């Protein structure tokens, strides 16, 4: 995986600029002209770096996507993470494992044996939305324009770290997952409790913890001290890791969802707190499945959750499309 990109600042020396401005006019020379051109180039470079750093810091997928890379002749794995509520989607590159191709006898060191629990056909069928709507976006798409999603031909296992779950929140996650399962046709399997903590660079393959398979989706009730992206007004984050062979199609293999337990505990004290908390969880699950934020305030995938009315027509149509992803016996 890439190292995290840090945002930096560049500053000019105002005194130095002032001294140059105060030089007598007759002191101008080719050297001064060269310094002037060099300073202009430096300013332009600093501006570009600051622009890119800001895009990375706020997760602008148009900028971060420029930094995806492929190395070696094998299995690149990429991470797409969408951070919810007021955050933005992020995409970062991850180095390839050289020398492993689809169907080869070997496999990448960071991947389990392929095809575990993969059926020949989807395990479920998405419920048709009540009305058509194109008010949805995807976090990532393949070269042919199809959205990146989970294979509908294998179950998506999940675990929950509920150590900090507030009172009254016990069934919220499971109910929201049932809603998303109906919308996508993806079959979820609850693997129970875990003590795994959220991590910005969570490994998608953890054989020592979860066996020789892709790690299950992690749902963690946590706080900003453990999950720094929850600082400020962010109440939840969610995203998934996709994997591919070379330039072939990408498929999500696992993900994580972090919920700010202290903030949600405050919401649950309000009259409509349970509905609002459920909307937050559904919003983050939308990111996990592959939905991006939209500009339509009616949709639940709008960056800010207003009236917690659940999934709207655009959300449901987007989830239905994500449920049509291809089967992947090679992953």
Residue frames as qw, qx, qy, qz and C-alpha x, y, z in Angstrom:
[[0.000, 0.887, 0.462, 0.000, 0.00, 0.00, 0.00],
 [0.320, 0.661, -0.064, 0.675, 1.04, 3.58, -0.53],
 [0.330, -0.238, -0.492, 0.769, 2.31, 5.60, 2.35],
 [0.048, 0.841, 0.504, -0.192, -0.19, 8.26, 3.40],
 [0.381, 0.516, 0.161, 0.750, 0.13, 11.54, 1.54],
 [0.324, -0.613, -0.397, 0.602, 0.73, 14.46, 3.83],
 [0.232, 0.886, 0.271, 0.296, -0.28, 17.99, 3.02],
 [0.575, -0.257, -0.111, 0.769, 2.45, 20.57, 3.27],
 [0.090, 0.959, 0.207, -0.173, 2.75, 24.31, 3.03],
 [0.634, 0.223, 0.109, 0.733, 5.11, 26.50, 1.03],
 [0.140, -0.934, -0.211, 0.252, 5.96, 30.07, 1.95],
 [0.557, 0.605, -0.018, 0.568, 8.01, 32.82, 0.33],
 [0.498, -0.357, -0.271, 0.742, 10.40, 35.12, 2.12],
 [0.144, 0.926, 0.343, 0.069, 8.70, 38.52, 2.05],
 [0.319, -0.829, 0.214, 0.406, 11.90, 40.26, 3.12],
 [0.523, -0.124, 0.626, 0.565, 13.78, 38.67, 0.25],
 [0.334, 0.664, 0.578, 0.335, 11.13, 39.84, -2.19],
 [0.090, -0.974, -0.153, 0.144, 11.30, 43.30, -0.71],
 [0.439, -0.599, 0.394, 0.542, 15.10, 43.47, -1.08],
 [0.474, 0.188, 0.655, 0.558, 14.84, 42.50, -4.74],
 [0.174, 0.845, 0.472, 0.181, 12.23, 45.15, -5.36],
 [0.237, -0.940, 0.006, 0.247, 14.47, 47.79, -3.78],
 [0.667, -0.121, 0.370, 0.635, 17.43, 47.11, -6.05],
 [0.128, 0.632, -0.175, -0.744, 18.30, 50.07, -8.29],
 [0.794, 0.522, 0.157, -0.270, 17.04, 49.62, -11.84],
 [0.418, 0.738, -0.520, -0.101, 20.54, 49.64, -13.27],
 [0.335, -0.431, 0.826, -0.137, 21.42, 46.51, -11.27],
 [0.871, 0.250, 0.289, -0.308, 19.07, 44.29, -13.38],
 [0.030, 0.540, -0.779, -0.317, 21.00, 41.65, -15.34],
 [0.650, 0.108, -0.667, -0.348, 20.64, 38.26, -17.00],
 [0.277, -0.001, -0.874, 0.400, 21.18, 36.65, -13.59],
 [0.286, 0.144, 0.453, -0.832, 18.34, 38.68, -12.13],
 [0.639, 0.181, -0.303, -0.684, 16.10, 37.71, -15.03],
 [0.538, 0.087, -0.837, -0.050, 16.97, 34.07, -14.52],
 [0.048, -0.074, -0.780, 0.620, 16.17, 34.34, -10.83],
 [0.466, 0.159, 0.139, -0.859, 12.84, 35.96, -11.71],
 [0.684, 0.144, -0.544, -0.464, 11.93, 33.12, -14.09],
 [0.395, 0.059, -0.882, 0.249, 13.08, 30.55, -11.53],
 [0.164, 0.091, 0.598, -0.779, 10.90, 32.16, -8.87],
 [0.619, 0.150, -0.130, -0.760, 7.89, 32.12, -11.20],
 [0.644, 0.110, -0.735, -0.184, 8.43, 28.41, -11.87],
 [0.204, 0.022, -0.827, 0.524, 8.84, 27.76, -8.14],
 [0.388, 0.097, 0.335, -0.853, 5.60, 29.60, -7.37],
 [0.699, 0.148, -0.384, -0.584, 3.79, 27.57, -10.04],
 [0.526, 0.093, -0.840, 0.093, 5.17, 24.30, -8.67],
 [0.018, 0.029, 0.706, -0.707, 4.19, 25.24, -5.10],
 [0.539, 0.117, 0.068, -0.831, 0.70, 26.12, -6.32],
 [0.704, 0.126, -0.594, -0.367, 0.31, 22.79, -8.12],
 [0.376, 0.057, -0.856, 0.350, 1.57, 20.85, -5.11],
 [0.212, 0.056, 0.527, -0.821, -0.77, 22.73, -2.78],
 [0.651, 0.121, -0.190, -0.725, -3.71, 22.07, -5.14],
 [0.673, 0.095, -0.722, -0.130, -2.94, 18.35, -5.35],
 [0.206, 0.044, -0.797, 0.566, -2.34, 18.11, -1.60],
 [0.416, 0.052, 0.311, -0.853, -5.68, 19.78, -0.91],
 [0.729, 0.117, -0.405, -0.540, -7.38, 17.37, -3.29],
 [0.556, 0.080, -0.813, 0.153, -5.79, 14.42, -1.55],
 [0.005, -0.044, 0.665, -0.745, -6.57, 15.73, 1.92],
 [0.537, 0.166, 0.276, -0.780, -10.23, 16.14, 1.02],
 [0.518, 0.078, 0.852, 0.008, -10.35, 12.96, -1.00],
 [0.539, 0.586, -0.093, -0.597, -11.27, 14.42, -4.39],
 [0.835, 0.059, 0.537, 0.104, -11.42, 11.25, -6.50],
 [0.617, 0.782, 0.029, 0.080, -10.56, 13.21, -9.67],
 [0.060, 0.851, -0.500, 0.146, -7.19, 14.10, -8.13],
 [0.589, -0.436, 0.671, -0.113, -6.44, 11.00, -6.12],
 [0.893, 0.315, 0.315, -0.058, -7.28, 8.82, -9.08],
 [0.478, 0.819, -0.315, 0.044, -4.36, 10.40, -10.94],
 [0.149, -0.675, 0.698, -0.190, -2.01, 8.76, -8.45],
 [0.931, -0.035, 0.326, -0.162, -3.17, 5.20, -8.99],
 [0.196, 0.671, -0.674, -0.238, -0.39, 3.04, -10.39],
 [0.992, 0.070, 0.022, -0.100, 0.40, -0.40, -11.68],
 [0.022, -0.723, 0.689, 0.052, 3.76, -2.09, -11.14],
 [0.353, -0.211, 0.911, 0.007, 5.06, -5.51, -12.10],
 [0.357, 0.052, -0.712, -0.602, 3.16, -8.05, -14.14],
 [0.206, -0.201, -0.940, 0.181, 0.83, -9.32, -11.49],
 [0.256, -0.666, -0.698, -0.062, -1.98, -8.40, -9.14],
 [0.033, 0.301, -0.189, 0.934, -2.55, -4.75, -8.42],
 [0.275, -0.607, -0.730, 0.149, -4.88, -4.16, -5.49],
 [0.037, 0.396, 0.019, 0.918, -6.51, -0.79, -5.06],
 [0.140, -0.439, -0.724, 0.513, -8.39, 0.68, -2.17],
 [0.129, -0.491, -0.321, -0.800, -11.48, 2.80, -2.62],
 [0.249, -0.395, -0.705, 0.534, -12.74, 4.37, 0.53],
 [0.114, -0.632, -0.332, -0.691, -15.71, 6.64, 0.82],
 [0.214, -0.175, -0.621, 0.733, -15.98, 8.71, 3.95],
 [0.101, -0.634, -0.697, -0.318, -19.51, 9.71, 4.78],
 [0.203, -0.794, -0.425, 0.383, -21.57, 12.52, 6.24],
 [0.144, 0.956, -0.057, -0.250, -19.39, 15.49, 5.31],
 [0.468, -0.471, 0.606, 0.438, -16.34, 13.66, 3.96],
 [0.577, 0.598, -0.320, -0.456, -15.45, 12.79, 0.37],
 [0.991, 0.106, 0.077, 0.017, -14.49, 9.63, -1.50],
 [0.180, -0.769, 0.579, 0.202, -10.88, 8.57, -1.64],
 [0.961, 0.275, -0.011, 0.029, -8.92, 6.31, -3.93],
 [0.199, -0.794, 0.560, 0.128, -5.32, 5.32, -3.40],
 [0.735, 0.424, -0.514, -0.126, -3.05, 2.97, -5.24],
 [0.751, -0.471, 0.455, -0.080, -1.56, -0.20, -3.87],
 [0.074, 0.590, -0.744, -0.305, 1.49, -1.96, -5.22],
 [0.883, 0.175, -0.269, -0.341, 1.12, -5.14, -7.25],
 [0.710, -0.371, 0.596, 0.058, 2.44, -8.58, -6.46],
 [0.332, 0.586, -0.573, -0.468, 4.60, -9.49, -9.49],
 [0.121, 0.286, -0.933, -0.182, 4.32, -12.68, -11.45],
 [0.280, 0.267, 0.876, -0.287, 0.76, -13.85, -10.68],
 [0.298, 0.052, -0.447, -0.842, -1.80, -13.95, -13.48],
 [0.750, 0.000, 0.217, -0.625, -5.42, -15.17, -13.52],
 [0.958, 0.171, -0.124, -0.192, -5.50, -18.94, -13.59],
 [0.380, 0.583, -0.670, 0.258, -1.87, -19.29, -12.59],
 [0.743, -0.219, -0.618, 0.136, -0.94, -22.03, -10.15],
 [0.385, -0.097, -0.464, 0.792, 0.53, -19.52, -7.71],
 [0.149, -0.859, -0.450, -0.193, -1.17, -16.62, -6.05],
 [0.112, 0.725, -0.220, 0.643, -0.26, -13.23, -4.66],
 [0.399, -0.003, -0.720, 0.568, 1.18, -13.22, -1.16],
 [0.160, 0.057, 0.388, -0.906, -1.46, -10.73, -0.02],
 [0.653, 0.036, -0.230, -0.721, -4.46, -12.72, -1.30],
 [0.654, -0.131, 0.690, -0.281, -6.23, -15.94, -0.25],
 [0.282, 0.081, 0.882, 0.369, -6.90, -18.90, -2.55],
 [0.290, 0.065, -0.265, -0.917, -9.36, -17.74, -5.22],
 [0.500, -0.144, -0.646, -0.558, -13.02, -18.60, -5.51],
 [0.091, -0.111, -0.862, 0.486, -13.89, -19.38, -1.88],
 [0.245, 0.488, 0.670, -0.503, -17.70, -19.69, -1.57],
 [0.244, 0.389, -0.308, -0.834, -18.10, -18.38, -5.13],
 [0.631, 0.351, 0.669, -0.180, -21.15, -19.79, -6.94],
 [0.379, 0.194, 0.640, 0.640, -21.83, -19.93, -10.65],
 [0.060, -0.644, -0.462, -0.607, -24.68, -17.42, -10.36],
 [0.136, -0.455, 0.280, -0.834, -25.78, -14.62, -8.03],
 [0.170, -0.157, -0.892, 0.388, -27.03, -15.73, -4.62],
 [0.115, 0.620, 0.590, -0.504, -29.85, -13.20, -4.60],
 [0.259, 0.552, 0.497, 0.618, -31.78, -10.75, -6.76],
 [0.072, -0.068, -0.236, 0.967, -32.03, -7.01, -6.02],
 [0.191, 0.652, 0.673, -0.292, -35.51, -5.78, -5.25],
 [0.297, 0.515, 0.401, 0.697, -36.67, -3.55, -8.13],
 [0.073, -0.183, -0.289, 0.937, -36.89, 0.09, -7.00],
 [0.282, 0.635, 0.638, -0.333, -40.40, 1.53, -6.95],
 [0.418, 0.893, 0.111, -0.128, -39.36, 4.19, -9.46],
 [0.779, 0.288, 0.059, 0.554, -36.48, 4.76, -11.83],
 [0.151, -0.980, 0.077, 0.103, -33.90, 7.42, -11.00],
 [0.776, 0.388, -0.166, 0.468, -30.41, 8.23, -12.20],
 [0.187, -0.876, 0.219, -0.387, -29.61, 10.32, -9.13],
 [0.860, -0.447, 0.206, 0.136, -26.65, 8.20, -8.04],
 [0.361, 0.785, -0.503, 0.029, -22.90, 7.99, -8.58],
 [0.970, -0.108, -0.159, 0.148, -20.29, 5.27, -8.16],
 [0.482, -0.786, 0.303, 0.242, -17.04, 5.46, -6.26],
 [0.210, -0.473, 0.730, 0.447, -15.18, 3.54, -8.95],
 [0.823, 0.444, 0.104, -0.339, -15.89, 2.14, -12.40],
 [0.740, -0.106, 0.548, 0.374, -14.11, -0.34, -14.63],
 [0.166, -0.274, 0.500, 0.804, -12.70, 0.41, -18.07],
 [0.010, -0.344, -0.799, -0.492, -16.00, -0.64, -19.67],
 [0.267, -0.377, -0.059, -0.885, -17.96, 1.78, -17.48],
 [0.695, -0.430, -0.552, -0.167, -19.48, -0.84, -15.19],
 [0.364, -0.785, 0.273, -0.420, -19.43, 0.04, -11.49],
 [0.365, 0.283, -0.823, 0.332, -17.00, -1.66, -9.13],
 [0.702, -0.419, 0.090, -0.569, -18.95, -3.74, -6.60],
 [0.455, -0.325, 0.808, -0.186, -18.85, -6.96, -4.62],
 [0.245, 0.048, -0.890, -0.381, -19.34, -10.29, -6.37],
 [0.670, -0.154, 0.106, -0.718, -23.03, -11.18, -6.04],
 [0.837, 0.104, -0.507, -0.179, -22.07, -14.87, -6.33],
 [0.571, -0.027, -0.677, 0.463, -20.50, -15.17, -2.89],
 [0.422, -0.818, -0.390, 0.015, -21.67, -14.07, 0.55],
 [0.206, 0.660, -0.284, 0.664, -20.22, -10.97, 2.13],
 [0.653, -0.413, -0.546, 0.325, -19.16, -11.83, 5.67],
 [0.007, -0.737, 0.136, -0.662, -19.11, -9.10, 8.31],
 [0.571, -0.298, -0.595, 0.480, -17.99, -8.71, 11.92],
 [0.188, -0.855, -0.149, -0.460, -18.92, -6.05, 14.47],
 [0.431, 0.008, -0.527, 0.732, -16.77, -4.44, 17.14],
 [0.339, -0.723, -0.399, -0.451, -19.51, -3.27, 19.51],
 [0.544, -0.207, -0.513, 0.631, -17.32, -2.50, 22.54],
 [0.075, -0.178, -0.190, 0.963, -18.32, 1.18, 22.42],
 [0.152, -0.434, -0.679, -0.573, -21.80, 0.75, 20.98],
 [0.234, -0.187, 0.317, -0.900, -24.22, 3.13, 22.73],
 [0.290, 0.246, 0.835, -0.397, -27.31, 1.91, 24.52],
 [0.547, 0.592, 0.344, -0.482, -30.16, 1.30, 22.11],
 [0.342, 0.674, -0.473, -0.453, -27.90, 0.67, 19.11],
 [0.553, -0.229, 0.801, 0.022, -27.69, -3.11, 19.29],
 [0.630, 0.365, 0.682, 0.074, -29.86, -3.96, 16.27],
 [0.287, 0.831, -0.022, -0.476, -29.28, -0.88, 14.11],
 [0.022, -0.546, 0.716, 0.434, -26.35, -2.29, 12.11],
 [0.294, 0.083, 0.945, 0.121, -28.00, -5.63, 11.40],
 [0.402, 0.682, 0.534, -0.297, -31.28, -3.99, 10.34],
 [0.222, 0.805, -0.247, -0.492, -29.43, -1.61, 7.99],
 [0.133, -0.353, 0.860, 0.345, -27.49, -4.52, 6.47],
 [0.406, 0.370, 0.834, -0.057, -30.77, -6.34, 5.79],
 [0.359, 0.815, 0.200, -0.410, -32.02, -3.25, 3.96],
 [0.112, 0.706, -0.550, -0.432, -28.88, -3.05, 1.82],
 [0.321, -0.095, 0.929, 0.158, -29.02, -6.80, 1.16],
 [0.475, 0.586, 0.632, -0.180, -32.54, -6.47, -0.25],
 [0.291, 0.869, -0.049, -0.398, -31.49, -3.52, -2.42],
 [0.101, 0.673, -0.668, -0.301, -28.39, -5.21, -3.86],
 [0.941, 0.120, -0.235, -0.210, -29.20, -8.92, -3.70],
 [0.342, 0.497, -0.714, 0.356, -25.87, -9.40, -1.90],
 [0.814, -0.437, -0.373, -0.088, -26.12, -12.08, 0.80],
 [0.030, -0.696, 0.510, -0.504, -24.52, -10.99, 4.08],
 [0.812, -0.246, -0.520, 0.102, -23.33, -13.40, 6.78],
 [0.342, -0.832, 0.244, -0.362, -22.84, -12.23, 10.35],
 [0.717, 0.208, -0.586, 0.314, -19.61, -13.74, 11.69],
 [0.640, -0.622, -0.402, 0.203, -20.22, -12.27, 15.15],
 [0.276, -0.953, 0.071, 0.098, -18.13, -10.06, 17.37],
 [0.760, 0.342, -0.152, 0.531, -14.52, -8.99, 16.85],
 [0.454, -0.772, -0.076, 0.439, -11.94, -7.01, 18.80],
 [0.563, 0.242, 0.291, 0.734, -10.31, -5.72, 15.62],
 [0.065, -0.730, -0.184, 0.655, -9.89, -1.95, 15.66],
 [0.568, 0.799, 0.196, 0.031, -10.38, 0.21, 12.58],
 [0.542, -0.414, 0.334, 0.650, -7.26, 1.14, 10.66],
 [0.342, 0.753, -0.139, -0.544, -6.66, 3.57, 7.82],
 [0.387, 0.509, -0.712, -0.290, -4.58, 0.89, 6.08],
 [0.773, -0.138, 0.522, -0.333, -6.52, -2.23, 6.96],
 [0.041, -0.302, 0.886, 0.350, -5.14, -5.36, 5.30],
 [0.728, 0.100, -0.190, -0.651, -7.78, -7.07, 3.13],
 [0.860, 0.055, -0.507, -0.026, -6.21, -10.46, 3.83],
 [0.269, -0.616, 0.567, -0.477, -5.59, -11.37, 7.50],
 [0.746, 0.020, -0.652, -0.135, -5.09, -15.15, 7.66],
 [0.291, 0.102, -0.752, 0.583, -3.88, -15.03, 11.27],
 [0.286, 0.063, 0.431, -0.854, -7.16, -13.46, 12.38],
 [0.683, 0.283, 0.148, -0.657, -9.81, -14.62, 9.92],
 [0.787, 0.074, 0.608, 0.075, -8.31, -17.65, 8.20],
 [0.336, -0.133, 0.629, 0.689, -7.42, -18.23, 4.55],
 [0.211, 0.717, 0.626, 0.221, -10.04, -15.95, 3.05],
 [0.110, 0.549, 0.050, 0.827, -10.62, -12.27, 2.47],
 [0.088, -0.130, -0.621, 0.768, -11.10, -10.47, 5.77],
 [0.005, 0.683, 0.728, 0.057, -14.79, -9.82, 6.53],
 [0.013, -0.712, -0.153, -0.685, -16.33, -6.38, 6.39],
 [0.392, -0.205, -0.588, 0.678, -15.47, -4.65, 9.67],
 [0.240, -0.768, -0.292, -0.518, -18.18, -2.58, 11.38],
 [0.514, -0.098, -0.514, 0.680, -16.70, -0.70, 14.33],
 [0.290, -0.910, -0.247, -0.166, -18.35, 1.46, 16.94],
 [0.684, -0.007, -0.164, 0.711, -15.43, 3.73, 17.75],
 [0.148, -0.928, -0.179, 0.292, -14.37, 7.35, 18.39],
 [0.424, 0.886, -0.161, 0.100, -12.09, 9.98, 16.85],
 [0.379, -0.730, 0.568, 0.026, -9.15, 8.95, 19.05],
 [0.686, -0.066, 0.707, 0.159, -9.08, 5.55, 17.34],
 [0.508, 0.504, 0.567, 0.408, -10.39, 6.68, 13.94],
 [0.225, -0.392, -0.026, 0.892, -9.03, 10.20, 13.28],
 [0.010, -0.227, -0.575, -0.786, -11.24, 10.70, 10.20],
 [0.284, -0.665, -0.686, -0.086, -14.19, 10.97, 12.60],
 [0.297, -0.331, -0.288, 0.848, -12.86, 14.21, 14.09],
 [0.159, 0.054, -0.153, -0.974, -15.08, 17.26, 13.88],
 [0.632, 0.154, 0.191, -0.735, -18.59, 16.81, 12.55],
 [0.519, 0.222, -0.760, -0.321, -17.93, 13.51, 10.75],
 [0.708, -0.263, 0.396, -0.523, -20.22, 10.91, 12.28],
 [0.881, 0.013, 0.473, -0.005, -19.27, 7.91, 10.16],
 [0.203, 0.636, -0.604, -0.435, -16.92, 6.68, 7.45],
 [0.836, 0.082, 0.534, -0.099, -17.07, 3.69, 5.16],
 [0.423, 0.679, -0.472, -0.370, -15.37, 2.19, 2.14],
 [0.962, 0.012, 0.271, -0.022, -14.11, -0.99, 0.51],
 [0.258, -0.574, 0.655, 0.418, -10.95, -2.45, -1.01],
 [0.848, 0.462, 0.055, -0.253, -11.03, -3.59, -4.62],
 [0.526, -0.404, 0.684, 0.305, -8.68, -6.06, -6.22],
 [0.736, 0.619, -0.023, -0.273, -7.83, -6.84, -9.83],
 [0.787, -0.090, 0.419, 0.444, -5.40, -8.62, -12.14],
 [0.398, 0.081, 0.388, 0.827, -3.38, -6.20, -14.21],
 [0.195, 0.054, -0.121, -0.972, -5.77, -3.96, -16.13],
 [0.254, -0.320, -0.875, -0.260, -8.66, -6.38, -15.67],
 [0.413, -0.656, -0.308, -0.552, -11.95, -5.63, -13.91],
 [0.039, 0.293, -0.641, 0.708, -11.90, -4.61, -10.25],
 [0.624, -0.468, -0.558, -0.284, -14.06, -6.19, -7.57],
 [0.349, -0.648, 0.391, -0.553, -14.50, -5.27, -3.93],
 [0.648, 0.041, -0.752, 0.113, -13.25, -7.98, -1.59],
 [0.468, -0.491, -0.600, 0.424, -13.68, -6.42, 1.87],
 [0.025, 0.691, 0.096, 0.716, -14.34, -3.10, 3.57],
 [0.341, -0.255, -0.621, 0.658, -14.80, -1.24, 6.80],
 [0.217, -0.729, -0.352, -0.545, -17.39, 1.02, 8.38],
 [0.359, -0.077, -0.541, 0.757, -16.61, 3.26, 11.36],
 [0.282, -0.756, -0.449, -0.383, -19.34, 4.86, 13.49],
 [0.101, 0.409, -0.417, 0.806, -18.71, 7.66, 15.98],
 [0.427, -0.411, -0.795, 0.130, -20.21, 6.09, 19.09],
 [0.162, -0.370, -0.428, 0.808, -20.25, 9.30, 21.24],
 [0.220, 0.115, -0.229, -0.941, -22.01, 11.34, 18.53],
 [0.463, -0.207, -0.725, -0.466, -24.56, 8.63, 17.77],
 [0.322, -0.361, -0.765, 0.426, -25.20, 8.19, 21.50],
 [0.059, 0.296, 0.208, -0.930, -26.23, 11.87, 21.61],
 [0.374, 0.020, -0.500, -0.781, -28.49, 11.39, 18.59],
 [0.412, -0.248, -0.871, -0.094, -30.18, 8.39, 20.19],
 [0.116, -0.351, -0.610, 0.701, -31.30, 10.63, 23.05],
 [0.272, 0.181, -0.128, -0.936, -33.43, 12.63, 20.61],
 [0.701, 0.237, 0.414, -0.530, -37.00, 11.65, 19.66],
 [0.834, 0.518, -0.065, -0.181, -36.01, 10.63, 16.11],
 [0.233, -0.731, 0.632, 0.108, -32.54, 9.46, 17.12],
 [0.686, -0.047, 0.721, 0.087, -32.91, 5.83, 16.04],
 [0.656, 0.685, 0.315, 0.025, -34.10, 6.85, 12.56],
 [0.175, 0.934, -0.306, -0.054, -31.23, 9.31, 12.21],
 [0.431, -0.543, 0.715, 0.093, -28.64, 6.76, 13.38],
 [0.747, 0.247, 0.614, 0.068, -30.05, 4.21, 10.93],
 [0.513, 0.856, 0.064, -0.018, -29.75, 6.77, 8.13],
 [0.106, -0.831, 0.538, 0.095, -26.09, 7.32, 9.05],
 [0.594, -0.236, 0.763, 0.092, -25.40, 3.58, 8.94],
 [0.703, 0.534, 0.468, 0.026, -27.21, 3.17, 5.62],
 [0.285, 0.936, -0.180, -0.100, -25.28, 6.10, 4.18],
 [0.227, -0.674, 0.695, 0.106, -21.96, 4.51, 5.15],
 [0.680, 0.072, 0.728, 0.048, -23.07, 1.11, 3.88],
 [0.599, 0.778, 0.162, -0.101, -23.83, 2.86, 0.60],
 [0.105, 0.846, -0.515, -0.095, -20.17, 3.88, 0.45],
 [0.520, -0.335, 0.786, 0.018, -19.09, 0.35, 1.38],
 [0.725, 0.372, 0.579, -0.014, -21.12, -1.09, -1.49],
 [0.519, 0.109, 0.445, 0.722, -19.70, 1.47, -3.92],
 [0.116, 0.869, 0.429, 0.219, -21.92, 4.58, -3.96],
 [0.377, 0.126, -0.096, 0.912, -20.45, 8.07, -4.13],
 [0.048, 0.530, 0.413, -0.739, -21.95, 11.28, -2.77],
 [0.241, 0.557, 0.609, 0.511, -24.53, 13.01, -4.96],
 [0.058, 0.093, -0.063, 0.992, -25.70, 16.61, -5.28],
 [0.461, -0.432, -0.509, -0.585, -29.38, 15.72, -4.89],
 [0.171, -0.330, 0.597, -0.711, -30.43, 16.53, -1.28],
 [0.823, -0.118, -0.035, -0.555, -33.37, 14.12, -1.53],
 [0.848, 0.166, -0.501, 0.047, -31.04, 11.11, -1.70],
 [0.781, -0.619, 0.027, 0.079, -29.51, 9.51, 1.36],
 [0.797, 0.028, 0.097, 0.596, -26.12, 9.65, -0.38],
 [0.096, 0.900, 0.000, 0.426, -26.21, 13.44, -0.19],
 [0.462, 0.344, -0.556, 0.600, -23.15, 14.46, 1.91],
 [0.149, -0.160, 0.542, -0.811, -25.25, 15.80, 4.76],
 [0.212, -0.372, -0.901, -0.077, -28.06, 13.78, 6.24],
 [0.264, -0.244, 0.069, -0.931, -31.09, 15.99, 6.75],
 [0.774, -0.121, 0.181, -0.595, -34.45, 14.29, 7.20],
 [0.172, -0.325, 0.929, 0.033, -33.62, 10.65, 7.92],
 [0.770, 0.231, 0.087, -0.589, -36.12, 9.08, 5.53],
 [0.796, -0.063, 0.593, 0.105, -33.94, 6.15, 4.50],
 [0.373, -0.094, 0.660, 0.645, -32.87, 5.14, 1.01],
 [0.447, 0.600, 0.101, -0.656, -34.47, 7.21, -1.76],
 [0.849, 0.477, 0.185, -0.129, -35.06, 6.24, -5.39],
 [0.431, 0.788, -0.437, 0.057, -31.60, 7.25, -6.60],
 [0.318, -0.539, 0.750, -0.212, -29.89, 5.35, -3.79],
 [0.787, 0.058, 0.570, -0.228, -31.95, 2.24, -4.52],
 [0.776, 0.625, -0.018, -0.078, -31.30, 2.34, -8.25],
 [0.207, 0.770, -0.592, 0.117, -27.58, 2.75, -7.66],
 [0.485, -0.365, 0.760, -0.234, -27.48, -0.17, -5.23],
 [0.868, 0.303, 0.334, -0.206, -29.42, -2.31, -7.70],
 [0.617, 0.728, -0.299, 0.009, -26.77, -1.62, -10.36],
 [0.080, -0.656, 0.720, -0.209, -23.99, -2.49, -7.91],
 [0.722, -0.120, 0.623, -0.276, -25.71, -5.81, -7.26],
 [0.852, 0.501, 0.071, -0.131, -25.24, -6.70, -10.95],
 [0.037, -0.761, 0.631, 0.144, -21.45, -6.93, -10.71],
 [0.762, 0.303, -0.545, -0.175, -19.82, -9.97, -12.30],
 [0.920, -0.385, 0.068, 0.006, -18.95, -13.17, -10.46],
 [0.215, 0.803, -0.542, 0.120, -15.24, -13.60, -9.67],
 [0.979, -0.201, -0.014, 0.031, -14.06, -17.15, -9.16],
 [0.702, 0.422, -0.236, 0.522, -10.56, -15.89, -9.89],
 [0.030, -0.620, 0.354, -0.700, -10.50, -13.77, -6.69]]
